[in-house]
Amino acid sequence: MKVAALIAARSGSVRVQNKNIRPFVGSTLLEVKIEQLKRVTNIDEIVVNSNDDEILAIAEKHGAKIVRRDPYYASNSVSMSDVYRNMAENMDCDIIVYANCTNPLIKDETIYNIVDFFKQNMDKYDSVNSAHLIKEFLFKDNLPINYDLRHQPRSQDLPDISALNFAVNVLRKETMIECKNVVGYSPYLFNIDQVEATDIDNPIDFFISEQIYRKVIIEKEDLLA
């Protein structure tokens, strides 16, 4: 079965301008993700789906296949469900590994393990989605939703609640088309630690991720060189 990684990188980021291609530790988030996915040996092909000429040019330079997105599917008004379906329809593969540029701290081996887990468990789960545990005191409508306010537990004893972080999502192409999502009908949430789960959504996230990437990943590569 052909396994293809899909990187969605449209122009027009609102909270962090041009975050996919702005300078990031001597590179860009897009380039970092393409080069990482090239190292993951159970991925056969990398596809970058974008409406942006500069993003597509960078992707092609780094050996990724490119798909130009119709402007309608890159607008701020279109439903993300329709975008997921459109992107899947433009993929030539059996299994899609949907990986975001904005999760630069996930490890190569974690991506490999998630893809491998899906391939070994396709009879039980129709998607495998990276997630992380939330151990926080959560409220909705001014009331706690995950603990008893009058019998407060320690934070480590709060119930295990997982949050999707969208770092890696693996599913069949037809499942993504049918569900119009990267989460299937019978998903498996593959928990990763909060550092790997880091998603760049604002300028503070970008700054912190850059410092951690420089410290943890680049220094490790220098030691192995």
N, CA, C and O of each residue as an XYZ file, in Angstrom:
900
protein
N       0.845     -1.192      0.000
C       0.000      0.000      0.000
C       0.883      1.246      0.000
O       1.850      1.336      0.756
N       0.541      2.189     -0.846
C       1.335      3.414     -0.947
C       0.973      4.364      0.189
O      -0.199      4.662      0.418
N       2.000      4.833      0.897
C       1.824      5.751      2.016
C       2.389      7.107      1.616
O       3.565      7.212      1.269
N       1.565      8.138      1.661
C       2.004      9.482      1.292
C       1.743     10.456      2.431
O       0.657     10.487      3.010
N       2.761     11.248      2.738
C       2.586     12.320      3.723
C       1.975     13.523      3.028
O       2.349     13.866      1.907
N       1.040     14.152      3.700
C       0.366     15.344      3.179
C       0.627     16.517      4.108
O       0.264     16.488      5.283
N       1.260     17.548      3.566
C       1.493     18.794      4.302
C       0.583     19.859      3.697
O       0.701     20.191      2.518
N      -0.312     20.382      4.502
C      -1.190     21.463      4.058
C      -0.597     22.784      4.529
O      -0.399     22.987      5.726
N      -0.312     23.685      3.587
C       0.371     24.931      3.961
C      -0.142     26.075      3.108
O       0.510     26.490      2.150
N      -1.299     26.575      3.456
C      -1.848     27.690      2.681
C      -1.226     29.005      3.119
O      -0.638     29.094      4.198
N      -1.355     30.011      2.290
C      -0.933     31.360      2.669
C      -2.034     31.982      3.520
O      -3.148     31.462      3.593
N      -1.710     33.095      4.155
C      -2.744     33.841      4.856
C      -2.900     33.499      6.318
O      -3.994     33.656      6.862
N      -1.849     33.038      6.980
C      -1.929     32.791      8.413
C      -2.278     34.081      9.141
O      -1.698     35.132      8.867
N      -3.220     34.000     10.066
C      -3.730     35.200     10.734
C      -2.886     35.576     11.949
O      -2.451     36.721     12.070
N      -2.651     34.615     12.857
C      -2.000     34.939     14.129
C      -0.475     35.046     14.025
O       0.137     35.851     14.727
N       0.140     34.239     13.154
C       1.589     34.335     12.925
C       1.777     34.483     11.421
O       1.626     33.516     10.674
N       2.104     35.685     10.980
C       2.151     35.971      9.552
C       3.176     35.087      8.842
O       4.336     35.006      9.247
N       2.720     34.422      7.769
C       3.589     33.574      6.946
C       4.383     32.564      7.768
O       5.556     32.311      7.491
N       3.729     31.981      8.794
C       4.480     31.149      9.740
C       5.131     29.938      9.092
O       6.164     29.473      9.575
N       4.559     29.410      8.010
C       5.130     28.213      7.392
C       6.468     28.469      6.721
O       7.276     27.550      6.586
N       6.720     29.732      6.290
C       7.947     30.013      5.552
C       8.748     31.164      6.158
O       9.699     31.633      5.533
N       8.397     31.625      7.338
C       9.220     32.647      7.973
C      10.448     31.965      8.566
O      10.397     30.767      8.848
N      11.564     32.694      8.766
C      12.797     32.064      9.263
C      12.584     31.320     10.586
O      11.987     31.837     11.530
N      13.094     30.093     10.613
C      12.987     29.240     11.803
C      14.298     28.469     11.946
O      14.535     27.500     11.224
N      15.142     28.899     12.874
C      16.436     28.266     13.156
C      17.216     28.024     11.851
O      17.673     26.911     11.590
N      17.359     29.065     11.051
C      18.130     28.967      9.830
C      17.409     28.275      8.689
O      18.010     28.038      7.641
N      16.164     27.949      8.861
C      15.378     27.281      7.834
C      13.965     27.841      7.908
O      13.778     29.005      8.261
N      12.972     27.026      7.579
C      11.567     27.385      7.747
C      10.832     26.162      8.270
O      11.333     25.042      8.169
N       9.656     26.372      8.824
C       8.862     25.246      9.309
C       8.548     24.273      8.178
O       8.553     23.059      8.383
N       8.274     24.797      6.990
C       7.968     23.939      5.849
C       9.160     23.063      5.488
O       9.008     21.855      5.307
N      10.326     23.650      5.383
C      11.523     22.891      5.023
C      11.887     21.873      6.096
O      12.274     20.746      5.788
N      11.759     22.276      7.352
C      12.043     21.354      8.458
C      11.138     20.125      8.378
O      11.595     18.999      8.573
N       9.855     20.344      8.090
C       8.905     19.223      8.050
C       9.159     18.320      6.845
O       9.122     17.096      6.969
N       9.417     18.914      5.684
C       9.706     18.083      4.506
C      10.934     17.221      4.750
O      10.917     16.021      4.476
N      11.998     17.825      5.263
C      13.233     17.071      5.494
C      13.030     15.996      6.555
O      13.615     14.917      6.460
N      12.218     16.274      7.553
C      11.932     15.254      8.563
C      11.190     14.075      7.950
O      11.558     12.921      8.170
N      10.147     14.365      7.182
C       9.347     13.290      6.595
C      10.156     12.451      5.603
O       9.871     11.268      5.420
N      11.155     13.050      4.966
C      12.034     12.304      4.072
C      12.857     11.267      4.848
O      13.292     10.265      4.281
N      13.064     11.511      6.133
C      13.833     10.565      6.960
C      12.982      9.415      7.490
O      13.525      8.417      7.965
N      11.665      9.538      7.417
C      10.766      8.513      7.956
C      10.599      7.427      6.900
O       9.970      7.652      5.867
N      11.156      6.267      7.158
C      11.327      5.258      6.110
C      10.051      4.531      5.714
O      10.038      3.851      4.687
N       8.978      4.649      6.490
C       7.733      3.990      6.075
C       6.772      4.956      5.379
O       5.580      4.676      5.257
N       7.294      6.081      4.928
C       6.544      7.027      4.098
C       7.153      6.996      2.698
O       8.365      7.144      2.545
N       6.317      6.805      1.681
C       6.798      6.647      0.310
C       6.911      7.953     -0.461
O       7.724      8.065     -1.379
N       6.108      8.934     -0.100
C       6.032     10.164     -0.895
C       5.587     11.310      0.000
O       4.862     11.103      0.974
N       6.022     12.513     -0.332
C       5.622     13.711      0.408
C       4.920     14.665     -0.550
O       5.438     14.983     -1.621
N       3.739     15.113     -0.151
C       2.938     16.018     -0.983
C       2.672     17.293     -0.198
O       2.246     17.245      0.956
N       2.926     18.432     -0.832
C       2.591     19.725     -0.227
C       1.419     20.314     -1.001
O       1.494     20.508     -2.215
N       0.348     20.592     -0.289
C      -0.870     21.142     -0.872
C      -0.969     22.607     -0.440
O      -1.082     22.902      0.750
N      -0.927     23.521     -1.413
C      -0.931     24.944     -1.082
C      -1.484     25.774     -2.228
O      -1.517     25.336     -3.378
N      -1.916     26.977     -1.891
C      -2.342     27.963     -2.876
C      -1.254     28.991     -3.144
O      -1.440     29.899     -3.955
N      -0.108     28.852     -2.459
C       0.916     29.889     -2.446
C       2.097     29.497     -3.341
O       2.669     28.419     -3.178
N       2.459     30.371     -4.284
C       3.532     30.073     -5.231
C       4.871     29.863     -4.527
O       5.626     28.963     -4.895
N       5.170     30.676     -3.529
C       6.460     30.560     -2.836
C       6.546     29.243     -2.074
O       7.578     28.573     -2.091
N       5.459     28.879     -1.409
C       5.427     27.609     -0.673
C       5.610     26.429     -1.632
O       6.366     25.501     -1.344
N       4.926     26.468     -2.753
C       5.024     25.380     -3.728
C       6.437     25.296     -4.316
O       6.942     24.201     -4.561
N       7.068     26.442     -4.541
C       8.432     26.455     -5.089
C       9.419     25.860     -4.087
O      10.301     25.090     -4.468
N       9.277     26.211     -2.816
C      10.151     25.663     -1.776
C       9.958     24.156     -1.673
O      10.926     23.402     -1.574
N       8.707     23.728     -1.697
C       8.401     22.300     -1.594
C       9.027     21.524     -2.743
O       9.625     20.467     -2.540
N       8.885     22.052     -3.942
C       9.427     21.366     -5.123
C      10.952     21.308     -5.052
O      11.554     20.301     -5.425
N      11.573     22.381     -4.575
C      13.027     22.422     -4.433
C      13.520     21.333     -3.497
O      14.610     20.791     -3.684
N      12.715     21.014     -2.489
C      13.116     20.010     -1.497
C      12.626     18.606     -1.847
O      12.690     17.699     -1.016
N      12.143     18.429     -3.057
C      11.809     17.095     -3.527
C      10.411     16.612     -3.229
O      10.113     15.431     -3.407
N       9.550     17.500     -2.781
C       8.161     17.105     -2.511
C       7.319     17.252     -3.777
O       7.595     18.105     -4.621
N       6.311     16.430     -3.896
C       5.318     16.584     -4.948
C       4.405     17.737     -4.545
O       4.128     17.912     -3.358
N       3.937     18.519     -5.501
C       3.104     19.670     -5.154
C       1.714     19.540     -5.770
O       1.538     19.008     -6.866
N       0.737     20.047     -5.025
C      -0.644     20.141     -5.508
C      -1.102     21.574     -5.262
O      -1.133     22.039     -4.123
N      -1.455     22.265     -6.335
C      -1.929     23.642     -6.205
C      -3.397     23.635     -5.774
O      -4.253     23.062     -6.448
N      -3.665     24.273     -4.656
C      -5.020     24.293     -4.125
C      -5.857     25.379     -4.790
O      -5.398     26.504     -4.983
N      -7.065     25.033     -5.129
C      -8.011     26.005     -5.669
C      -8.223     27.118     -4.641
O      -8.374     26.822     -3.455
N      -8.240     28.395     -5.056
C      -8.399     29.505     -4.113
C      -9.603     29.358     -3.178
O      -9.555     29.789     -2.026
N     -10.676     28.750     -3.675
C     -11.863     28.574     -2.830
C     -11.528     27.763     -1.582
O     -12.027     28.057     -0.496
N     -10.683     26.741     -1.736
C     -10.336     25.870     -0.606
C      -9.196     26.435      0.246
O      -8.712     25.770      1.163
N      -8.774     27.655     -0.059
C      -7.762     28.330      0.749
C      -8.319     29.580      1.426
O      -7.582     30.317      2.082
N      -9.611     29.814      1.266
C     -10.226     31.003      1.840
C     -10.531     30.797      3.322
O     -10.511     29.670      3.817
N     -10.812     31.890      4.021
C     -11.149     31.813      5.442
C     -12.615     31.459      5.674
O     -13.037     31.252      6.811
N     -13.390     31.388      4.587
C     -14.822     31.135      4.740
C     -15.200     29.680      4.496
O     -16.274     29.245      4.913
N     -14.336     28.920      3.826
C     -14.670     27.540      3.489
C     -14.606     26.656      4.735
O     -13.778     26.881      5.618
N     -15.469     25.667      4.803
C     -15.463     24.709      5.904
C     -14.209     23.853      5.836
O     -13.823     23.403      4.758
N     -13.571     23.625      6.979
C     -12.389     22.766      7.010
C     -12.739     21.350      6.572
O     -11.892     20.646      6.021
N     -13.967     20.930      6.808
C     -14.397     19.606      6.365
C     -14.297     19.486      4.850
O     -13.851     18.461      4.334
N     -14.708     20.523      4.141
C     -14.622     20.509      2.682
C     -13.165     20.544      2.219
O     -12.815     19.945      1.202
N     -12.325     21.248      2.972
C     -10.901     21.307      2.626
C     -10.268     19.922      2.766
O      -9.518     19.490      1.891
N     -10.569     19.230      3.863
C     -10.025     17.885      4.065
C     -10.409     16.974      2.898
O      -9.565     16.268      2.347
N     -11.670     16.998      2.535
C     -12.133     16.130      1.453
C     -11.437     16.474      0.139
O     -11.003     15.580     -0.588
N     -11.330     17.774     -0.169
C     -10.691     18.199     -1.406
C      -9.225     17.780     -1.452
O      -8.742     17.319     -2.486
N      -8.522     17.938     -0.341
C      -7.111     17.559     -0.316
C      -6.951     16.057     -0.517
O      -6.062     15.623     -1.248
N      -7.804     15.258      0.125
C      -7.716     13.806     -0.017
C      -8.015     13.378     -1.445
O      -7.376     12.466     -1.969
N      -8.973     14.024     -2.070
C      -9.330     13.681     -3.452
C      -8.182     13.940     -4.419
O      -8.134     13.358     -5.502
N      -7.262     14.810     -4.030
C      -6.125     15.143     -4.880
C      -4.863     14.361     -4.516
O      -3.768     14.699     -4.965
N      -5.017     13.331     -3.714
C      -3.886     12.474     -3.340
C      -3.908     11.186     -4.151
O      -4.973     10.632     -4.423
N      -2.723     10.712     -4.538
C      -2.586      9.454     -5.274
C      -1.875      8.449     -4.366
O      -0.670      8.228     -4.492
N      -2.632      7.849     -3.456
C      -2.047      6.927     -2.489
C      -3.166      6.121     -1.838
O      -4.346      6.358     -2.095
N      -2.783      5.173     -0.999
C      -3.757      4.396     -0.232
C      -3.917      4.930      1.182
O      -5.024      4.983      1.718
N      -2.790      5.327      1.783
C      -2.775      5.808      3.168
C      -2.206      7.217      3.192
O      -1.179      7.494      2.572
N      -2.881      8.103      3.914
C      -2.437      9.489      4.056
C      -1.876      9.709      5.454
O      -2.499      9.336      6.448
N      -0.701     10.315      5.521
C      -0.113     10.755      6.788
C      -0.197     12.278      6.795
O       0.645     12.959      6.209
N      -1.217     12.802      7.461
C      -1.434     14.249      7.493
C      -0.558     14.832      8.593
O      -0.779     14.578      9.777
N       0.440     15.619      8.190
C       1.421     16.146      9.147
C       1.518     17.653      8.995
O       1.714     18.159      7.890
N       1.383     18.364     10.087
C       1.421     19.819     10.050
C       2.839     20.356     10.179
O       3.651     19.814     10.929
N       3.131     21.427      9.442
C       4.405     22.136      9.597
C       4.561     22.697     11.009
O       5.672     22.834     11.522
N       3.439     23.012     11.613
C       3.451     23.772     12.864
C       3.711     22.918     14.103
O       3.554     23.393     15.228
N       4.107     21.657     13.901
C       4.516     20.785     15.005
C       5.960     20.351     14.775
O       6.208     19.188     14.454
N       6.916     21.267     14.934
C       8.301     20.952     14.563
C       9.055     20.103     15.580
O      10.169     19.662     15.300
N       8.475     19.866     16.750
C       9.219     19.188     17.812
C       8.930     17.698     17.926
O       9.537     17.015     18.750
N       8.012     17.184     17.113
C       7.744     15.754     17.151
C       8.946     15.011     16.569
O       9.560     15.474     15.608
N       9.275     13.873     17.145
C      10.466     13.122     16.753
C      10.198     12.265     15.512
O       9.063     11.869     15.247
N      11.252     11.993     14.768
C      11.152     11.122     13.600
C      10.578      9.767     13.981
O       9.683      9.249     13.313
N      11.104      9.194     15.067
C      10.673      7.853     15.467
C       9.216      7.815     15.904
O       8.551      6.786     15.777
N       8.719      8.936     16.419
C       7.307      8.989     16.801
C       6.424      8.918     15.552
O       5.424      8.199     15.537
N       6.789      9.652     14.523
C       6.023      9.592     13.271
C       6.063      8.173     12.710
O       5.032      7.626     12.319
N       7.252      7.581     12.671
C       7.386      6.203     12.178
C       6.482      5.259     12.962
O       5.782      4.430     12.381
N       6.506      5.392     14.288
C       5.729      4.487     15.146
C       4.229      4.650     14.941
O       3.493      3.664     14.979
N       3.766      5.874     14.727
C       2.340      6.107     14.511
C       1.898      5.500     13.179
O       0.844      4.869     13.099
N       2.703      5.692     12.143
C       2.378      5.097     10.840
C       2.373      3.576     10.947
O       1.470      2.914     10.436
N       3.378      3.029     11.610
C       3.475      1.577     11.750
C       2.306      1.028     12.563
O       1.761     -0.025     12.232
N       1.919      1.734     13.623
C       0.797      1.292     14.454
C      -0.485      1.222     13.630
O      -1.262      0.274     13.752
N      -0.697      2.231     12.792
C      -1.895      2.207     11.950
C      -1.880      1.010     11.007
O      -2.879      0.302     10.885
N      -0.770      0.786     10.352
C      -0.684     -0.304      9.376
C      -0.903     -1.661     10.040
O      -1.436     -2.583      9.422
N      -0.491     -1.777     11.296
C      -0.653     -3.037     12.008
C      -2.042     -3.205     12.615
O      -2.409     -4.304     13.031
N      -2.816     -2.120     12.667
C      -4.107     -2.177     13.366
C      -5.263     -1.619     12.537
O      -6.241     -1.119     13.092
N      -5.153     -1.703     11.228
C      -6.190     -1.167     10.348
C      -7.510     -1.905     10.485
O      -8.559     -1.373     10.122
N      -7.468     -3.128     11.007
C      -8.703     -3.887     11.192
C      -9.492     -3.406     12.405
O     -10.678     -3.706     12.533
N      -8.836     -2.658     13.299
C      -9.495     -2.178     14.519
C      -9.768     -0.677     14.511
O     -10.768     -0.219     15.065
N      -8.879      0.085     13.883
C      -9.002      1.549     13.902
C      -8.926      2.088     12.476
O      -8.118      1.628     11.669
N      -9.777      3.067     12.177
C      -9.722      3.634     10.829
C      -8.920      4.931     10.778
O      -8.772      5.523      9.709
N      -8.408      5.371     11.905
C      -7.438      6.472     11.926
C      -6.630      6.380     13.216
O      -7.107      5.886     14.238
N      -5.403      6.866     13.141
C      -4.569      7.021     14.336
C      -4.174      8.486     14.382
O      -3.630      9.025     13.419
N      -4.454      9.126     15.514
C      -4.287     10.568     15.632
C      -3.461     10.918     16.858
O      -3.766     10.484     17.969
N      -2.419     11.701     16.652
C      -1.589     12.100     17.791
C      -2.389     12.999     18.730
O      -3.174     13.845     18.301
N      -2.164     12.789     20.012
C      -2.876     13.550     21.042
C      -1.951     13.687     22.246
O      -0.876     13.090     22.284
N      -2.372     14.465     23.213
C      -1.607     14.583     24.460
C      -2.592     14.742     25.607
O      -3.701     15.245     25.428
N      -2.172     14.306     26.784
C      -3.047     14.354     27.948
C      -3.149     15.772     28.502
O      -2.161     16.503     28.578
N      -4.357     16.136     28.883
C      -4.617     17.424     29.530
C      -4.858     17.160     31.012
O      -5.863     16.557     31.385
N      -3.946     17.607     31.841
C      -4.104     17.472     33.291
C      -4.290     18.876     33.882
O      -3.408     19.418     34.549
N      -5.453     19.430     33.614
C      -5.771     20.773     34.085
C      -7.175     20.786     34.667
O      -7.993     19.918     34.364
N      -7.443     21.768     35.494
C      -8.758     21.901     36.125
C      -9.657     22.696     35.168
O      -9.553     23.917     35.051
N     -10.536     21.961     34.496
C     -11.307     22.525     33.389
C     -12.717     22.917     33.820
O     -13.377     22.203     34.574
N     -13.160     24.068     33.322
C     -14.504     24.579     33.625
C     -15.267     24.832     32.333
O     -14.680     25.161     31.302
N     -16.586     24.673     32.405
C     -17.487     25.082     31.342
C     -18.747     25.637     31.983
O     -19.293     25.031     32.904
N     -19.211     26.783     31.507
C     -20.390     27.448     32.079
C     -20.252     27.631     33.582
O     -21.202     27.439     34.340
N     -19.030     28.012     33.998
C     -18.736     28.333     35.400
C     -18.776     27.122     36.329
O     -18.862     27.271     37.548
N     -18.714     25.919     35.747
C     -18.710     24.701     36.555
C     -17.567     23.788     36.109
O     -17.240     23.736     34.923
N     -16.957     23.066     37.059
C     -15.882     22.143     36.684
C     -16.448     20.971     35.881
O     -17.546     20.492     36.161
N     -15.697     20.518     34.889
C     -16.184     19.427     34.052
C     -15.364     18.150     34.205
O     -15.737     17.115     33.654
N     -14.258     18.200     34.940
C     -13.450     16.983     35.072
C     -13.037     16.685     36.515
O     -12.136     15.879     36.749
N     -13.701     17.343     37.494
C     -13.419     17.020     38.901
C     -14.521     17.592     39.778
O     -15.311     18.435     39.354
N     -14.548     17.109     41.003
C     -15.517     17.577     42.004
C     -14.894     18.749     42.743
O     -13.860     18.609     43.396
N     -15.537     19.910     42.631
C     -14.992     21.128     43.231
C     -14.820     20.997     44.741
O     -13.936     21.633     45.314
N     -15.650     20.181     45.395
C     -15.584     20.037     46.858
C     -14.705     18.873     47.307
O     -14.490     18.672     48.502
N     -14.199     18.111     46.339
C     -13.253     17.029     46.651
C     -12.138     17.083     45.610
O     -11.953     16.167     44.809
N     -11.408     18.189     45.655
C     -10.423     18.434     44.595
C      -9.264     17.459     44.668
O      -8.633     17.330     45.717
N      -8.968     16.762     43.561
C      -7.824     15.847     43.527
C      -6.531     16.599     43.250
O      -6.541     17.791     42.946
N      -5.429     15.888     43.360
C      -4.169     16.431     42.877
C      -4.235     16.455     41.340
O      -4.950     15.661     40.727
N      -3.496     17.357     40.747
C      -3.579     17.479     39.282
C      -3.214     16.179     38.582
O      -3.803     15.845     37.554
N      -2.238     15.430     39.132
C      -1.850     14.175     38.488
C      -2.932     13.102     38.589
O      -2.889     12.107     37.866
N      -3.911     13.303     39.493
C      -4.995     12.327     39.666
C      -6.255     12.698     38.890
O      -7.267     12.005     38.986
N      -6.202     13.773     38.132
C      -7.335     14.128     37.286
C      -7.532     13.036     36.229
O      -6.576     12.340     35.887
N      -8.741     12.873     35.712
C      -8.976     11.835     34.688
C      -8.149     12.103     33.431
O      -7.823     13.246     33.112
N      -7.823     11.033     32.738
C      -7.047     11.151     31.503
C      -7.937     11.677     30.377
O      -8.782     10.951     29.853
N      -7.742     12.933     30.015
C      -8.462     13.545     28.908
C      -7.444     13.896     27.836
O      -6.474     14.607     28.100
N      -7.665     13.399     26.634
C      -6.719     13.629     25.543
C      -7.199     14.766     24.643
O      -8.393     14.910     24.380
N      -6.249     15.560     24.182
C      -6.534     16.635     23.227
C      -5.798     16.346     21.933
O      -4.606     16.041     21.952
N      -6.485     16.438     20.825
C      -5.827     16.287     19.530
C      -4.853     17.437     19.320
O      -5.173     18.586     19.627
N      -3.671     17.139     18.800
C      -2.714     18.199     18.491
C      -2.389     18.272     16.999
O      -1.722     19.206     16.553
N      -2.863     17.282     16.223
C      -2.750     17.270     14.757
C      -1.308     17.231     14.256
O      -1.041     17.588     13.109
N      -0.377     16.798     15.109
C       1.005     16.651     14.653
C       1.104     15.564     13.596
O       1.771     15.739     12.576
N       0.431     14.424     13.845
C       0.418     13.307     12.889
C      -0.962     12.663     12.919
O      -1.503     12.384     13.988
N      -1.519     12.433     11.749
C      -2.812     11.773     11.619
C      -2.714     10.806     10.451
O      -2.368     11.213      9.342
N      -3.014      9.535     10.680
C      -2.845      8.517      9.651
C      -4.183      7.838      9.399
O      -4.853      7.404     10.335
N      -4.568      7.749      8.136
C      -5.835      7.123      7.764
C      -5.825      6.795      6.279
O      -4.996      7.303      5.524
N      -6.757      5.939      5.868
C      -6.900      5.649      4.450
C      -7.422      6.882      3.723
O      -8.128      7.714      4.293
N      -7.055      6.974      2.451
C      -7.536      8.083      1.621
C      -9.058      8.115      1.592
O      -9.655      9.182      1.737
N      -9.701      6.946      1.406
C     -11.157      6.934      1.295
C     -11.839      7.311      2.608
O     -12.946      7.848      2.604
N     -11.176      7.027      3.732
C     -11.744      7.423      5.031
C     -11.740      8.940      5.168
O     -12.708      9.524      5.654
N     -10.656      9.575      4.744
C     -10.574     11.035      4.821
C     -11.619     11.678      3.920
O     -12.193     12.707      4.275
N     -11.873     11.081      2.753
C     -12.894     11.612      1.854
C     -14.280     11.435      2.457
O     -15.079     12.371      2.467
N     -14.568     10.244      2.957
C     -15.896      9.963      3.494
C     -16.189     10.765      4.758
O     -17.276     11.323      4.909
N     -15.221     10.818      5.656
C     -15.428     11.516      6.937
C     -15.221     13.021      6.820
O     -15.644     13.777      7.694
N     -14.571     13.458      5.738
C     -14.226     14.873      5.567
C     -13.447     15.378      6.780
O     -13.677     16.478      7.284
N     -12.518     14.534      7.228
C     -11.737     14.834      8.420
C     -10.533     13.917      8.440
O     -10.473     12.941      7.691
N      -9.568     14.231      9.304
C      -8.435     13.322      9.495
C      -8.691     12.375     10.658
O      -7.834     11.558     10.995
N      -9.854     12.477     11.265
C     -10.281     11.578     12.334
C     -11.400     10.701     11.790
O     -12.397     11.201     11.271
N     -11.226      9.390     11.913
C     -12.206      8.468     11.370
C     -13.355      8.193     12.322
O     -13.536      8.899     13.313
N     -14.135      7.153     12.012
C     -15.257      6.753     12.866
C     -14.769      5.992     14.101
O     -15.391      6.046     15.162
N     -13.647      5.285     13.947
C     -13.087      4.490     15.052
C     -11.623      4.859     15.231
O     -10.737      4.084     14.868
N     -11.364      6.033     15.786
C      -9.984      6.491     15.896
C      -9.251      5.880     17.090
O      -9.866      5.441     18.062
N      -7.937      5.865     16.990
C      -7.080      5.538     18.124
C      -6.258      6.783     18.426
O      -5.563      7.295     17.550
N      -6.333      7.270     19.656
C      -5.562      8.448     20.045
C      -4.207      7.991     20.567
O      -4.117      7.313     21.591
N      -3.169      8.367     19.858
C      -1.799      7.974     20.162
C      -1.171      9.116     20.955
O      -0.769     10.132     20.388
N      -1.091      8.936     22.275
C      -0.621     10.027     23.130
C       0.888     10.220     23.023
O       1.658      9.262     23.084
N       1.293     11.481     22.863
C       2.700     11.860     22.861
C       2.902     12.901     23.955
O       1.931     13.430     24.496
N       4.155     13.199     24.283
C       4.371     14.151     25.372
C       4.112     15.581     24.891
O       4.003     15.844     23.694
N       4.018     16.487     25.853
C       3.595     17.855     25.524
C       4.629     18.624     24.727
O       4.278     19.547     23.992
N       5.897     18.263     24.857
C       6.914     18.936     24.045
C       6.733     18.557     22.583
O       6.683     19.433     21.720
N       6.633     17.262     22.295
C       6.421     16.825     20.917
C       5.101     17.354     20.357
O       4.976     17.593     19.155
N       4.133     17.531     21.230
C       2.801     17.972     20.805
C       2.727     19.465     20.508
O       1.719     19.937     19.983
N       3.765     20.208     20.832
C       3.740     21.663     20.684
C       3.271     22.078     19.287
O       3.836     21.657     18.278
N       2.240     22.901     19.251
C       1.678     23.391     17.994
C       1.828     24.905     17.960
O       1.403     25.597     18.885
N       2.427     25.412     16.905
C       2.663     26.856     16.807
C       1.393     27.548     16.333
O       0.969     27.393     15.187
N       0.799     28.310     17.237
C      -0.459     28.973     16.941
C      -0.385     30.480     17.145
O      -1.291     31.206     16.734
N       0.693     30.960     17.780
C       0.844     32.391     18.040
C       2.341     32.716     18.140
O       3.160     31.797     18.179
N       2.713     33.994     18.181
C       4.139     34.362     18.199
C       4.915     33.783     19.380
O       6.099     33.476     19.244
N       4.272     33.631     20.527
C       4.964     33.051     21.686
C       5.297     31.588     21.420
O       6.401     31.137     21.725
N       4.349     30.846     20.855
C       4.599     29.452     20.486
C       5.788     29.359     19.526
O       6.644     28.485     19.662
N       5.827     30.266     18.562
C       6.904     30.254     17.559
C       8.252     30.456     18.243
O       9.205     29.725     17.974
N       8.327     31.436     19.116
C       9.584     31.743     19.817
C      10.030     30.563     20.676
O      11.192     30.160     20.625
N       9.106     30.005     21.469
C       9.452     28.899     22.362
C       9.888     27.670     21.563
O      10.872     27.014     21.907
N       9.161     27.371     20.512
C       9.492     26.206     19.688
C      10.871     26.354     19.060
O      11.629     25.388     18.973
N      11.187     27.553     18.630
C      12.498     27.788     18.027
C      13.620     27.554     19.033
O      14.652     26.970     18.701
N      13.411     28.016     20.266
C      14.447     27.818     21.299
C      14.611     26.339     21.636
O      15.733     25.851     21.774
N      13.497     25.628     21.769
C      13.568     24.193     22.090
C      14.191     23.421     20.928
O      15.016     22.534     21.146
N      13.807     23.748     19.714
C      14.356     23.068     18.540
C      15.868     23.263     18.483
O      16.615     22.318     18.229
N      16.311     24.489     18.722
C      17.745     24.780     18.694
C      18.479     24.003     19.778
O      19.565     23.473     19.542
N      17.889     23.937     20.962
C      18.553     23.303     22.105
C      18.535     21.785     22.006
O      19.568     21.140     22.189
N      17.386     21.214     21.721
C      17.219     19.760     21.789
C      17.631     19.065     20.504
O      18.341     18.060     20.544
N      17.196     19.583     19.367
C      17.396     18.863     18.108
C      18.718     19.220     17.440
O      19.466     18.325     17.044
N      19.019     20.506     17.308
C      20.250     20.888     16.618
C      21.478     20.491     17.429
O      22.457     20.010     16.858
N      21.450     20.681     18.750
C      22.599     20.290     19.572
C      22.811     18.781     19.534
O      23.950     18.315     19.560
N      21.706     18.002     19.473
C      21.825     16.549     19.366
C      22.472     16.160     18.041
O      23.322     15.271     18.001
N      22.066     16.831     16.949
C      22.655     16.548     15.640
C      24.147     16.891     15.630
O      24.943     16.180     15.016
N      24.531     17.992     16.315
C      25.943     18.357     16.376
C      26.765     17.319     17.122
O      27.907     17.045     16.754
N      26.191     16.746     18.161
C      26.898     15.735     18.947
C      27.099     14.450     18.135
O      28.109     13.761     18.280
N      26.101     14.137     17.263
C      26.191     12.913     16.478
C      27.067     13.084     15.231
O      27.486     12.103     14.616
N      27.335     14.336     14.872
C      28.120     14.604     13.651
C      29.570     14.177     13.806
O      30.362     14.332     12.877
